Amino acid sequence: MSVIESSEQRHVAVLAFPFGGHIKPLLNLVCRLASSTSPDMCFSFLNSEGSNNLLFSEKSESNIPSNIKHYNVSDGVPKNHVLKGHPMEAVELFLKATPANYTIGIEKAVAETGKKVTCLITDAFLVFAGEMAQNWGVPWIPLWIPMPCNLSAHIYTDLIRSKLFPNYVGLDRLSAMHIADLPEEVVPCDSLLSQMLSQMGRVLHQMTALVLNSYQEINSTLLNNDLKSKVPKLLNVGFLTASLPAVPMVAPSSSDATGCLSWLDEQPASSVAYICFGTIGAPSPNEMIALAEALEVSGVSFLWSLKDNFKDLLPRGFVEKITYKHGKLVPWAPQAQVLAHTAIGVFITHSGTNSVYESVANGVPMICRPLFGDQRMNGRMVDDVWGIGVKIEGGILTKSGVLKSLELVLGSEQGKKMREKARALKEIVAEAAGPLGSAVQDFTTFVDVISLH
Ligand SMILES: O=c1ccn([C@@H]2O[C@H](COP(=O)(O)OP(=O)(O)O[C@H]3O[C@H](CO)[C@@H](O)[C@H](O)[C@H]3O)[C@@H](O)[C@H]2O)c(=O)[nH]1
């Protein structure tokens, strides 16, 4: 764009990838941006209808700056088609509908606002946005939500594939990682998601800046430098779903309608295992049974976020036997607040990025049972790189494996060291998120970049 637009003319189109842990971080980032830039600058948030309904009814309208307006785009699911339940089916149908669905949405936003698009902020998965931005002569600023080590795996997909894996373990850029940790999409396969992610290395030059849901301090210098060398600007703006620096809880526990916080108030410090496997997948039925049996035998108190349709997978009589003191099952927990509660001693997690970050932000050690995609590399970071948790023995939940991990984290010297490391990492991110921290500086640069175009 040759002429710098005045703020009244600026129109940022935001393209969301409407699945799992991808939506909230992007909306949180855009809310921060919209409150930090001129109120004249308008932001159009394009997302599927289902996801927008959830997002914009959950966050009260008063929390959304008035210069953000949301637009629905087609989710690509044909009329009368019933989704079979596998999460990838919805993802593939959505990707088939791109980029046409976003183009229609953008045309609507431009017509309504009377302003052409002056900047494109997107989920980084949407690699076609680089070409869109080039055609319009506007900057493209993608947000990479999973951990940066996963981005590196996608950037180097061609190299990894060309080496056909055997040499991969030795690649120094990701040296802590094993072949088995790689996201499925790195392995040659036909899915649209895999085709899109494998282009990551080829679109980096189209980016004006790349925003990371991370702190530079938690990644290796090698990784930071490698990513920095590949894009004009690399901006680590911090964890987008965990509140940092940690703020004391303002709302009383009684205002939490799920009852989780009041229940935690009655538990001893660092004693409770919080369990949640994210918003997309779940371990196999046998693993659910093994976990439930281990919890029963261990006597460790637990808070389990488990959707009602998964309750049937638990051992017969398990739910009825849970006493108020020993455990609590809820279909949804206020996770970020739960992990900030002093009663939490360990988090049994699928190692989704936001879950791991929320745990790191609160210094809570983890037991990781990665399910798919980026989660294996995340688990490796928790266990081998940061030393703040363990990956479950054998990669799946067994009764003996869970008991061993619980004992290790909650009852052993090694667990004590993990907690110390978790506390130290929490301090590092708290400083990076503080007023003089690197994340605030990078965010300010981000605001400058979009205000200049
Ligand atoms: O009862 C619950 C369950 C979940 N959450 C929140 O939901 C989010 C879950 O996000 P995440 O941990 O990233 O898991 P997924 O929803 O499974 O996220 C998908 O997207 C992530 C970001 O790309 C990837 O890292 C994951 O592998 C992928 O499954 C977190 O903010 C949680 O706090 C709650 O608040 N309460």
The ligand as an SDF file (V2000), in Angstrom:
LIG
                    3D

 36 38  0  0  0  0  0  0  0  0999 V2000
  -13.3390  -27.6940   30.6120 O   0  0  0  0  0  0  0  0  0  0  0  0
  -12.6230  -27.0000   29.8950 C   0  0  0  0  0  0  0  0  0  0  0  0
  -11.9140  -27.5100   28.7760 C   0  0  0  0  0  0  0  0  0  0  0  0
  -11.1170  -26.6450   28.0600 C   0  0  0  0  0  0  0  0  0  0  0  0
  -11.0380  -25.3180   28.3940 N   0  0  0  0  0  0  0  0  0  0  0  0
  -10.1800  -24.3930   27.6210 C   0  0  0  0  0  0  0  0  0  0  0  0
  -10.0970  -24.8100   26.2770 O   0  0  0  0  0  0  0  0  0  0  0  0
   -8.8080  -24.5530   25.7630 C   0  0  0  0  0  0  0  0  0  0  0  0
   -8.2720  -25.8420   25.1490 C   0  0  0  0  0  0  0  0  0  0  0  0
   -7.2080  -25.5340   24.3280 O   0  0  0  0  0  0  0  0  0  0  0  0
   -5.9820  -26.5360   24.0540 P   0  0  0  0  0  0  0  0  0  0  0  0
   -5.4000  -26.9720   25.3140 O   0  0  0  0  0  0  0  0  0  0  0  0
   -5.0330  -25.8360   23.1270 O   0  0  0  0  0  0  0  0  0  0  0  0
   -6.6260  -27.8140   23.4460 O   0  0  0  0  0  0  0  0  0  0  0  0
   -7.5670  -28.1180   22.1540 P   0  0  0  0  0  0  0  0  0  0  0  0
   -8.8670  -27.5120   22.3360 O   0  0  0  0  0  0  0  0  0  0  0  0
   -7.5300  -29.5820   21.9920 O   0  0  0  0  0  0  0  0  0  0  0  0
   -6.7750  -27.3740   20.9720 O   0  0  0  0  0  0  0  0  0  0  0  0
   -6.4380  -27.6150   19.6280 C   0  0  0  0  0  0  0  0  0  0  0  0
   -5.6950  -26.4490   19.2430 O   0  0  0  0  0  0  0  0  0  0  0  0
   -4.4720  -26.2530   19.9470 C   0  0  0  0  0  0  0  0  0  0  0  0
   -3.8650  -24.9410   19.4650 C   0  0  0  0  0  0  0  0  0  0  0  0
   -3.4820  -25.0400   18.1320 O   0  0  0  0  0  0  0  0  0  0  0  0
   -3.5540  -27.4220   19.7220 C   0  0  0  0  0  0  0  0  0  0  0  0
   -2.3750  -27.2510   20.4830 O   0  0  0  0  0  0  0  0  0  0  0  0
   -4.2560  -28.7110   20.1210 C   0  0  0  0  0  0  0  0  0  0  0  0
   -3.4440  -29.8220   19.8260 O   0  0  0  0  0  0  0  0  0  0  0  0
   -5.5730  -28.8500   19.3680 C   0  0  0  0  0  0  0  0  0  0  0  0
   -6.2550  -30.0150   19.7740 O   0  0  0  0  0  0  0  0  0  0  0  0
   -7.9430  -24.0570   26.8980 C   0  0  0  0  0  0  0  0  0  0  0  0
   -7.8040  -22.6510   26.8260 O   0  0  0  0  0  0  0  0  0  0  0  0
   -8.7540  -24.4300   28.1350 C   0  0  0  0  0  0  0  0  0  0  0  0
   -8.5910  -23.5310   29.2090 O   0  0  0  0  0  0  0  0  0  0  0  0
  -11.7250  -24.8270   29.4710 C   0  0  0  0  0  0  0  0  0  0  0  0
  -11.6480  -23.6280   29.7990 O   0  0  0  0  0  0  0  0  0  0  0  0
  -12.4920  -25.6850   30.1950 N   0  0  0  0  0  0  0  0  0  0  0  0
  1  2  2  0
  2  3  1  0
  2 36  1  0
  3  4  2  0
  4  5  1  0
  5  6  1  0
  5 34  1  0
  6  7  1  0
  6 32  1  0
  7  8  1  0
  8  9  1  0
  8 30  1  0
  9 10  1  0
 10 11  1  0
 11 12  2  0
 11 13  1  0
 11 14  1  0
 14 15  1  0
 15 16  2  0
 15 17  1  0
 15 18  1  0
 18 19  1  0
 19 20  1  0
 19 28  1  0
 20 21  1  0
 21 22  1  0
 21 24  1  0
 22 23  1  0
 24 25  1  0
 24 26  1  0
 26 27  1  0
 26 28  1  0
 28 29  1  0
 30 31  1  0
 30 32  1  0
 32 33  1  0
 34 35  2  0
 34 36  1  0
M  END
$$$$
